[in-house]
């Protein structure tokens, strides 16, 4: 009766069953046996819960021992992102004999350099391709992550376009500040008059029927006009006719538009940083996939040779054909991986505006893992950080403020007068001060100074005020649209943070699983391959310990494990930078202050047939 629960507990811990039975059989003293039975009985009465197997041997530490459940941080101001250390972190409170469950726990700080090292093959290659190195005719371009992020801060076209937009916004602000300054016009006018006309210079103008003395003479044919008038006017003018509301409110709105454009520059830099990191880790992904494909191809060639060497009494010809078909498929996948490596290199050089012919060779290992944001941070905390840091929100808020200024401007337009500075002849007189010269014949001997100044103010109600009311309504609708766009950006930011954290947590869990999968696949293939050369007797027949189809399947699983590992490592790094971008942390923080490594001197010269790369438009003068 007392042995039943004891036996049940031992059955739940298979490794300890034999040791426990030996221990019980070794108890010679009745007293010791009675003590053991009493302890077991007390444990059964307490609840019959499965207890740890005290007789089980200690388990070895697995790869998951370096990961732990993230603890909720205390309520404190958010700190800047920190890069992962160069060494493998250890879980707090976990010993080497304490395994950590998979699936529910996320990595606190994945290692920067994984403990998994796959050495390159010594001989053999697919289609005469070197392991993963460019061919002799390719343009090698070695670069590290820190250098790529530094280039992402200045070279991408999206940044230059944003800088040009900011330059335009600053020019409009400068123009708005000068609305109160009148226009200056300089010019001259010259007029010469010949022929019949009024006698303004006491000239001789004798019409027909009048003699030289002015007496009536029917026989007189008159005398031609002896009058030449030279008229010259030169000088300048100040002209001003502008709404005072525009002078007051337009600079305020232009200032908000300039702030929005400057925030757009930061947005463009953050976009460029994420695009660069995403393309950079794509290069890592496909170069690692290519290396794994070459390793699998070499193993496949060796496997085909081993199967072909086996006796036909043990292996049929179809097994050799199956292995060769798999090898052909693996060789094609290796060629595709090499192609994708080149494509990823082209994507990175396009973002950074480098030589498009270059084959990028990252200097870090392909299993590099970068941790910027702890995957276990609460979603509410991350969302608050994003709604505070994202430059897109700051830009849209500035546009909302500009639309509110425009409403105030249209409301005050019929109230504040229009100042005017012009001449007295017409409302748009251009010449207000200057010199006037008059002369007769070929002379211009009468000169005098002239100025015409007529300042004034004017109130204007468009369409008896109904036009002004319509403009106020128009500006209110634009402000409502800007506010709706702000709400849309806020929702997009919150959704971006949620999606980015989900990707990061998934990638963080899958990195551990993929590494475990790869380790198991390597062990499985090695054991299966060794079993091909070993036989066992079954009656009067010899059988292979490992059948050829098992080795072929193990090789296929190894290829899948390679692909999963490189993909999940790249996705983890991309998810880190995606969440960093979603939180709105500035790109300059990583490019200059928290670098992931040394900045290298690289050749950024492009072919002559491509446009040169500068640092954006020239900075506008203040």
Secondary structure, DSSP 4 states (H G I P E B T S, - for coil): -HHHHHHHHHHTSGGGHHHHHHHHHT---HHHHHHHHHHHHHHHHTT-PPPP-TTSPPPPP-GGGG--PPPPPPS-PPPPP-PPPSSPP--TT--TT----SSS---SS--SB-S---PPPSS--GGGPPTTS--TTSEEEEE-HHHHHHHTTTS-HHHHHHHHHHHHHHHHHHHHHTTTSPEEEEEEEEEEEESSS--SS--EEE-TTB-TTS-B-TT---EEEE-EEEEEEEEEEEEEEEEHHHHHHHHHHHHHHHHHHHHHHHHHHHHHHHHHHHHHHHHHHHHHHHHHHHHHHHHHHHHHHHHHHS-TTTS-HHHHHHHHHHHHHHHHHHHHHHHHHHHHHHHHHHHHT--TTEEEEESS-TTB---SS-TTS-HHHHHHHHHHH-HHHHHHHHHHHHHHHHHHHHHHTTTS-EEEEE-SSSTT----EEEEEEEETT---EEEEEE--EEEEE---GGGGHHHHHHHHHHHHHHHHHHHHHHHHHHHHHHHHHHHHHHHHHHHHHHHHHHHHHHHHHHHHHHHHHHHT-EEEETTEEEESS-HHHHHHHHHHHHHHHHHHHHHHHHHHHHHHHHHHHTT--HHIIIIIS-SSPPP-------TTS----SSSPPPP-
